[in-house]
Amino acid sequence: MVTQQFSPEFRRIVSEQASIQLIAGGFIFTEGPVWNGQTGSLDWTDIIGDTIWKWVPGEGKRVVMTPTIHANGMTYDREGRLIVAGWSSRTVWRMEHDGSTTTLCSHYDGKKLNTPNDIVVKSDGAIYFTDPSGGLNLVGHQGHDLQKQIEFEGVYRFDPADSSLTLLEDNMVGPNGLCFSPDESLLYVNDSRERYIRVYDVNPDGTVSNGRTFIELSGVDLGNPDGMKVDVEGNVYCTGPGGVWIMDPTGKPLGRIGIPEQCANFAWGGADWSTLYFTARTSVYGMKLNVPGVPVFPTT
């Protein structure tokens, strides 16, 4: 299966002729893809391989940083600096333009974060991230202290302007992927263990309210909610059973894209932001779609 249609609307987004192309291979566990609109390049992490990679069309892949203390999700801030969910470092950190790194946050209420997983930056510069604790139990985790100090699995907002860290949600079992609607009035967060997506209203101060179930993504096929993005029309894309699912803004499933390997995450990219790049275990793949995604900074 390359694609599977659940609704006729799906073919307006993904044509029957759409194909998946191998971008790069030979990794252990790829994650955290993000496109740089200024350089026209794709960055991603190999969590277990402990490396951040970069791929430039026509040039190939190269190492950006190793070791990374098993970095996971990544995005860019308004200044074009990589913002990283430091899975094994148990921090959120930033890569400066000179290649040095800055720790942005490591504790909440005096307690060490769990294992930051996925991350997104709002247009006002605020950083939102999920902090499940599953990484504390996985072989290969590094750190001098692997004790769980926070009793819940949280979703947070970090404000770089004053270094404040605000807890947004503490009532999920395994919060993972997150993204905003195109106008940033909604925040979507999925739960990998409970296999659902929750949606929240975003308040003027950046906090969230009115959390409710957007969709449950269950099935017998391999795959759980993990990476998640939206397109310019507000359709929601999320990994799930059997591939990457596409839902309209009401939560109606439109169809899914089958990936050659189990997909953990994906990112919009390309010159017109209409190519999806999938990080799937040992490889990175790409597929051209008919509707572009919401760009990530820097866009030009």
C-alpha positions in Angstrom: 0.0 0.0 0.0 1.4 3.4 -1.0 -1.8 5.3 -0.2 -5.3 4.3 1.0 -8.3 6.5 0.5 -11.0 6.7 3.2 -12.8 9.7 1.6 -12.9 11.2 -1.9 -11.3 14.4 -0.5 -8.1 12.5 0.0 -7.2 12.4 -3.7 -7.2 16.2 -3.9 -4.4 16.1 -1.4 -2.5 12.9 -2.4 -2.8 11.8 -6.0 -3.0 8.2 -7.0 0.3 8.7 -8.8 2.1 10.0 -5.7 5.2 7.9 -5.0 7.7 7.6 -2.1 11.3 8.3 -2.8 14.3 7.2 -0.7 16.2 10.2 0.4 18.9 8.6 2.6 19.5 5.3 4.5 21.8 3.4 6.8 20.6 4.8 10.1 19.4 3.2 13.3 16.3 5.2 14.5 15.6 8.4 12.6 13.4 11.1 14.1 13.0 14.9 14.5 13.0 16.1 10.8 12.8 19.8 10.0 13.3 21.7 6.8 15.4 24.9 6.6 13.8 27.2 4.1 16.8 29.5 3.9 19.3 26.8 3.0 16.9 24.4 1.3 18.0 21.5 3.4 16.6 18.9 5.7 17.8 18.1 9.2 16.9 15.1 11.3 18.2 13.1 14.3 19.3 9.5 14.6 18.3 9.0 18.2 20.1 5.7 18.8 22.9 6.7 16.4 23.4 9.8 18.6 23.7 12.1 15.5 22.1 15.1 13.9 22.2 14.8 10.1 21.7 17.3 7.2 20.7 16.5 3.6 20.9 18.9 0.7 19.2 18.0 -2.5 21.9 17.2 -5.1 24.6 17.0 -2.5 23.6 14.3 -0.1 23.8 13.8 3.6 26.4 15.0 6.2 26.8 15.0 9.9 25.9 18.2 11.7 26.6 17.1 15.3 27.7 13.9 17.2 27.3 13.0 19.9 24.0 14.7 20.8 23.1 12.9 24.0 20.4 11.2 21.9 18.5 14.2 20.6 15.0 13.6 19.5 12.5 16.2 18.1 13.7 19.4 16.4 12.5 22.6 15.0 13.8 26.2 14.3 13.2 29.4 16.2 12.6 32.8 14.7 16.3 33.4 14.3 16.9 30.2 12.4 18.5 28.3 15.3 17.8 24.6 15.9 15.7 24.0 18.9 16.1 20.5 20.2 14.1 18.1 22.5 17.1 16.6 24.4 15.7 13.1 25.0 18.6 11.7 27.0 20.0 15.0 28.2 16.6 15.6 29.8 16.7 19.2 28.6 15.5 21.5 25.8 18.5 23.1 24.1 19.4 25.4 21.3 22.1 25.1 18.7 23.6 28.6 18.1 24.7 29.8 14.7 28.4 29.1 15.6 27.6 25.5 16.5 27.7 25.9 20.2 24.8 24.8 22.4 22.7 26.5 25.0 20.5 24.7 27.5 17.1 26.5 27.7 15.4 24.5 30.4 16.1 21.3 32.4 13.8 21.4 35.4 10.2 22.1 36.3 9.4 23.2 39.9 12.9 22.2 40.9 12.6 18.7 39.5 14.4 17.3 36.5 12.5 16.9 33.3 11.6 13.4 32.1 12.7 12.9 28.5 11.7 15.7 26.2 10.3 14.2 23.0 8.8 16.5 20.4 8.9 20.3 20.0 7.3 23.2 18.1 7.9 27.0 18.1 5.0 29.4 17.9 5.2 32.6 15.8 5.7 34.7 19.0 8.9 32.6 19.8 7.4 30.5 22.6 8.6 26.9 22.6 6.1 24.1 23.2 7.2 20.5 24.0 6.1 17.2 25.3 7.9 15.4 28.2 7.0 11.8 28.5 9.2 9.5 30.6 9.5 6.5 28.4 13.1 7.3 27.5 14.1 6.5 31.1 13.3 2.9 30.5 15.0 2.4 27.1 18.3 0.7 26.5 20.9 3.2 25.3 19.7 6.1 27.5 22.6 8.1 28.9 22.8 10.3 32.0 24.1 10.3 35.5 20.6 10.3 37.0 17.9 8.2 35.4 15.4 8.6 38.3 12.0 9.9 37.4 11.5 13.1 39.5 8.2 14.5 38.0 5.2 12.3 38.8 3.3 13.1 35.6 3.9 13.2 31.8 3.7 16.9 30.9 3.2 19.3 28.0 5.0 22.6 28.5 5.4 26.1 27.2 8.9 27.7 27.5 9.2 31.5 27.0 12.8 32.4 25.9 12.1 36.1 26.7 12.0 35.4 30.5 13.0 31.7 30.7 9.7 30.8 32.3 8.4 27.3 32.0 4.7 26.8 32.2 2.9 23.5 32.6 0.0 23.2 30.1 -1.2 19.6 30.6 -0.4 16.9 33.1 -3.2 14.4 32.4 -1.9 12.3 29.5 -0.3 8.9 29.7 2.2 9.3 26.8 2.2 12.8 25.3 4.3 12.9 22.1 3.7 14.8 18.9 2.3 18.3 18.8 1.5 21.0 16.3 -0.5 24.2 15.9 -3.4 24.9 13.5 -2.4 27.3 10.7 -3.7 30.3 12.6 -2.3 29.0 15.9 -5.7 29.2 17.6 -5.5 25.4 18.3 -2.8 23.1 19.7 -2.9 19.4 18.8 -1.2 16.9 21.1 -1.2 13.2 20.6 -0.8 10.3 23.1 1.3 7.4 21.7 0.3 5.0 24.5 -3.5 5.7 24.5 -3.5 6.3 20.7 -5.5 9.5 20.4 -5.1 13.1 19.4 -6.3 15.8 21.8 -7.0 19.4 20.7 -6.9 22.6 22.8 -7.9 26.2 22.4 -4.8 28.5 22.6 -5.4 31.4 25.0 -4.0 35.0 24.4 -1.3 34.4 27.0 -0.1 31.2 25.3 -1.7 28.8 27.7 -4.3 26.3 26.6 -7.8 25.3 27.6 -10.9 23.3 26.7 -8.9 20.1 25.9 -11.0 17.5 24.0 -10.5 14.4 21.9 -9.9 15.1 18.2 -9.7 11.5 17.0 -8.8 8.1 18.3 -6.2 6.3 16.0 -6.5 2.6 16.7 -6.1 -0.4 14.6 -4.3 -3.7 14.2 -1.6 -2.4 11.9 1.8 -1.4 13.3 2.2 2.2 14.3 1.1 4.7 16.9 0.4 8.4 17.1 3.8 10.1 17.1 4.9 12.8 14.6 2.2 15.3 13.7 1.8 18.3 11.4 -0.9 20.4 9.6 -1.2 21.7 6.1 -2.3 25.2 5.1 -5.9 24.1 5.0 -5.9 22.9 8.6 -5.8 19.2 7.7 -4.0 17.2 10.4 -1.4 14.6 9.6 -0.3 12.0 12.2 1.6 8.8 12.3 -0.7 5.9 13.3 -1.6 2.3 12.5 -0.3 1.4 9.0 1.3 4.7 8.1 0.6 8.5 8.2 -3.1 9.4 8.6 -4.7 12.6 7.2 -7.7 14.0 8.9 -9.7 17.1 8.0 -10.1 19.9 10.5 -13.2 18.2 12.0 -11.3 15.0 12.7 -12.7 13.0 9.8 -10.2 10.5 8.4 -9.5 11.1 4.7 -6.8 8.5 4.1 -3.4 7.3 5.0 0.1 7.1 3.4 1.9 3.8 3.7 5.7 4.1 4.4 8.2 1.3 3.6 9.3 1.3 7.2 7.6 2.2 10.5 7.4 6.0 10.5 8.1 7.9 13.7 7.9 11.5 12.3 7.8 13.7 9.3 8.2 17.3 8.2 7.0 19.6 5.4 9.7 20.9 3.1 10.8 21.6 -0.4 10.9 24.9 -2.3 7.1 25.2 -2.0 6.6 23.3 1.3 4.5 20.6 -0.4 6.9 17.7 0.1 6.6 15.5 3.1 9.8 14.0 4.4 9.4 10.9 6.6 11.8 9.6 9.2 11.2 5.9 9.3 13.6 3.8 11.3 16.7 3.3 9.1 15.8 5.6 6.3 14.4 9.0 5.3 11.8 9.2 2.5 10.0 11.9 0.6 6.6 12.3 -1.1 5.2 15.2 -3.1 1.7 16.3 -2.2 -0.8 18.6 -3.8 -1.5 20.8 -0.7 1.5 22.5 1.0 2.2 22.4 4.7 2.6 25.2 7.2 6.2 26.5 6.8 8.7 26.3 9.7 11.0 29.3 10.3 13.2 30.2 8.6 11.1 30.3 5.4 13.4 32.2 3.1 
